[in-house]
């Protein structure tokens, strides 16, 4: 993968965590330390999940080598479409249940929930032989930075901005999937 593709992938994988962080920050302005802690939790989990998916993909790669580009396209397209769909869902109002999810266990559960798509992307990366270590570090760092930033600006801009970022991330993932398919099918020469 090119550095530009890695950057686009990192941004798109980070947008759902950013959206969650904006939503968490929208309910109250957290201190910088708490925002950094949240960013660290999201970043570490977001870096680990594509490695898990990549490992599973390596096991399956020899069985599906002839159609791996179609699988990568399908997985990235599905994750991107889900992100687009969620971007158009109404922003949930702050409630007591959301407040209860603010503890460390709730934070970890939210981070895992927003990183499941990174595991699916990791499977796709195994099929195309991508360098998972560079990509996972890039995704983790980008998620850390965007989640920390999202927490800090959430109260100022509200949760709607997070939805816009999630939609953009979905479009980027679909674009990466299409690029993989076009390159592997040699449709452009």
HELIX and SHEET records of a PDB file:
HELIX    1   1 UNK A    3  UNK A   27  1                                  25    
HELIX    2   2 UNK A   32  UNK A   61  1                                  30    
HELIX    3   3 UNK A   65  UNK A   67  5                                   3    
HELIX    4   4 UNK A   68  UNK A   87  1                                  20    
HELIX    5   5 UNK A   96  UNK A  100  1                                   5    
HELIX    6   6 UNK A  104  UNK A  127  1                                  24    
HELIX    7   7 UNK A  132  UNK A  157  1                                  26    
HELIX    8   8 UNK A  160  UNK A  185  1                                  26    
END                                                                             
